[in-house]
């Protein structure tokens, strides 16, 4: 039977029907027109539309794509939320920019999204990597994508679809853990390298003594860098925690870690941003902690605070309880890059091979372990979220312990 048409749009024949989809407050009917390739197709569209209305879906966004919806979620919602840390926003925005924006996966309609296209996309990322534009070389480069990165990307998509469900844009989350399997090799590689503890960079006793000898307080000079490094050696603070330390959080034998200084992205528009040094909450709840240090170092800190009072006064400012204790000559926060450059110059000057600034934290941890500190005490002082992170220092310091433990049953072996 030939298809029926009753109207024409842009030279194309359609079958048009008008359907009452609701009523206004005054009782006036709300009508919507449907255009189909024949009467049956028009009826099908009406039925699907009414089913969505009955299920509670927001039919006004039925053509909203993942890319469009995620842009709204990021810049109209998350960016202004008091509950989202800047680091979390940056991670979600980075995933959107590198893996969703201008990608085929971003063209999927939110209301019709199912898990299989995302699963295939993840599989392809793991097997073939992804081409990402390098601003420095101004070329596209193929980048490998690990299982951890895919899991992180899926976390972003999962959070986005949960928001879509709350907005009645869709009924299901295609990226929930029940629907997605993160690709990888569960069996591992046959010849996988043993990397236990190899990411730790700690100074040996001779090196740390040379460092300490070159950090002595010098009256009449700027001791900011020297005091920073010495305090880091005896507290193991992260760089941002150290640079974000306020005077009110320094007591006679105690450092209260309550802030961290971060070079955060500040968005002027959804496409333009600048970076700004901001004091933010530490990375996790366990990072908010109290760290004890040797009481005799407080004498050095008292001298240093008097030095800071003079410096701040010279800049027509007041060094008070809310002031950062480590600042530039103009009393501004210290940028991580400037700190890194100063650290590199210092090591070069005292002729010690370069290790990243985080090595001071590693040195603090391994020194505590060598001197008999308990595992849970070290975890608390370092602010680790998991005991597994702390355990690596024990493996690094005492690799022979495993052998000694195994030898406890050596008497069971007969030759």
Secondary structure, DSSP 4 states (H G I P E B T S, - for coil): -PPP--EEETTEEEEEEEEEEEE-TTSPEEEEEEEESSHHHHHHHHHHHHHHHHHT--GGGTT-BHHHHHHHIIIIIGGG-TTS-HHHHHHHHHHIIIIITTSGGGGSBGGG--HHHHHHHHHHHHHH-EEEEETTTTEEEEE---HHHHHHHHHHHHHHHHHHHHTTS-S--TTSTTT----S-TT--TT----TTTT-----HHHHHHHHHT----TTS--HHHHHHHHHHHH---HHHHHT-BGGGB-SSEEEE--EEEEEEEESSSS-EEEEEEEE--SSGGGSEEEE--TTHHHHHHHHHHHHHHHHHHTT----TTSBSSB-TTSPBPPHHHHHHHHHHHHHHTT-----TTHHHHHHHHHHHHTT--HHHHHHHHT-SSHHHHHHHHHHH-THHHHHHHGGGGGG---
